[in-house]
Amino acid sequence: MSPLAYTALIDPLLKGAHRAVVEHVPVRARVLDACCGPGALSRRLAGDGREVLGVDLDTSLIAFARERARRRSIQGLSYEEGDVTALKQADGSFDVCVITMGLHALPRAVRRAAIAELRRVGRRVVIVDYAVPLPRNPAGGLARAIEWRAGGEHFAGFRDYVRRGGLDDLVDGDGSGRQRLALGVLELVVL
Ligand SMILES: C[S@@+](CC[C@H](N)C(=O)[O-])C[C@H]1O[C@@H](n2cnc3c(N)ncnc32)[C@H](O)[C@@H]1O
């Protein structure tokens, strides 16, 4: 999916979840938005004195997010290409790391490594991803359809994520502030 299509079709569906994430990020915090995609959450986090770095593996998404931030003259927001499983940043570089809709797309072998990296560079980690099991309602059906349409390795990652119990398989029950969002389709957890 192109950055523009993602922004037009997916960003509106994630608006409430992104708002919930921002509530867990103090003003003036140094924040890492991992797997930032086209940058909707990082743009939302910027402001209130926060210093935000968006990181994504996909250079075209980074270029898109950077251009949007430049055009809107958003202060305190920067982007760089990077792998969430091997971040360049030093231990404790951020007050908060956020990752929304990033974990389910990763191969299982590196999901825990990604969380470990976020815990290494950040004091707090806020995760939003699919709630498992997904609800059997139209919102759950839409989520399945979006993932199926993404296809390839992304869909394989999603199927494996669901089969293994989603965040339950990854956070060992040590998360707090756990809440369902988006008609029960998404779940937020704070580590
Ligand atoms: C479904 S998008 C989520 C985008 C955004 N966080 C949001 O809430 O809309 C998943 C993103 O993860 C990125 N990604 C996948 N593997 C990655 C990795 N190993 N390191 C960094 N980003 C990765 C993809 O390029 C994609 O932009």
The ligand as an SDF file (V2000), in Angstrom:
LIG
                    3D

 27 29  0  0  0  0  0  0  0  0999 V2000
    1.1670   -1.5730    9.8290 C   0  0  0  0  0  0  0  0  0  0  0  0
    2.4550   -0.3960    9.7360 S   0  0  0  0  0  0  0  0  0  0  0  0
    2.1650    0.5690   11.1970 C   0  0  0  0  0  0  0  0  0  0  0  0
    2.4850    2.0280   10.9650 C   0  0  0  0  0  0  0  0  0  0  0  0
    2.1750    2.9740   12.1280 C   0  0  0  0  0  0  0  0  0  0  0  0
    2.8700    2.6290   13.3450 N   0  0  0  0  0  0  0  0  0  0  0  0
    0.6960    3.1090   12.4070 C   0  0  0  0  0  0  0  0  0  0  0  0
    0.2860    3.0880   13.5790 O   0  0  0  0  0  0  0  0  0  0  0  0
   -0.0720    3.2860   11.4520 O   0  0  0  0  0  0  0  0  0  0  0  0
    3.8590   -1.3830   10.1900 C   0  0  0  0  0  0  0  0  0  0  0  0
    5.1820   -0.6700    9.9000 C   0  0  0  0  0  0  0  0  0  0  0  0
    6.2630   -1.4290   10.4130 O   0  0  0  0  0  0  0  0  0  0  0  0
    7.3850   -1.2210    9.5710 C   0  0  0  0  0  0  0  0  0  0  0  0
    8.3760   -2.2770    9.8550 N   0  0  0  0  0  0  0  0  0  0  0  0
    8.2940   -3.5910    9.5600 C   0  0  0  0  0  0  0  0  0  0  0  0
    9.3850   -4.2330   10.0150 N   0  0  0  0  0  0  0  0  0  0  0  0
   10.1820   -3.3060   10.6160 C   0  0  0  0  0  0  0  0  0  0  0  0
   11.4280   -3.3630   11.2920 C   0  0  0  0  0  0  0  0  0  0  0  0
   12.0940   -4.5100   11.4430 N   0  0  0  0  0  0  0  0  0  0  0  0
   11.9350   -2.2150   11.8000 N   0  0  0  0  0  0  0  0  0  0  0  0
   11.2690   -1.0340   11.6550 C   0  0  0  0  0  0  0  0  0  0  0  0
   10.0770   -0.9230   11.0190 N   0  0  0  0  0  0  0  0  0  0  0  0
    9.5390   -2.0530   10.5110 C   0  0  0  0  0  0  0  0  0  0  0  0
    6.7810   -1.2470    8.1860 C   0  0  0  0  0  0  0  0  0  0  0  0
    7.6170   -0.6510    7.2220 O   0  0  0  0  0  0  0  0  0  0  0  0
    5.4770   -0.4720    8.4060 C   0  0  0  0  0  0  0  0  0  0  0  0
    5.6580    0.8830    8.1610 O   0  0  0  0  0  0  0  0  0  0  0  0
  1  2  1  0
  2  3  1  0
  2 10  1  0
  3  4  1  0
  4  5  1  0
  5  6  1  0
  5  7  1  0
  7  8  2  0
  7  9  1  0
 10 11  1  0
 11 12  1  0
 11 26  1  0
 12 13  1  0
 13 14  1  0
 13 24  1  0
 14 15  1  0
 14 23  1  0
 15 16  2  0
 16 17  1  0
 17 18  1  0
 17 23  2  0
 18 19  1  0
 18 20  2  0
 20 21  1  0
 21 22  2  0
 22 23  1  0
 24 25  1  0
 24 26  1  0
 26 27  1  0
M  CHG  2   2   1   9  -1
M  END
$$$$
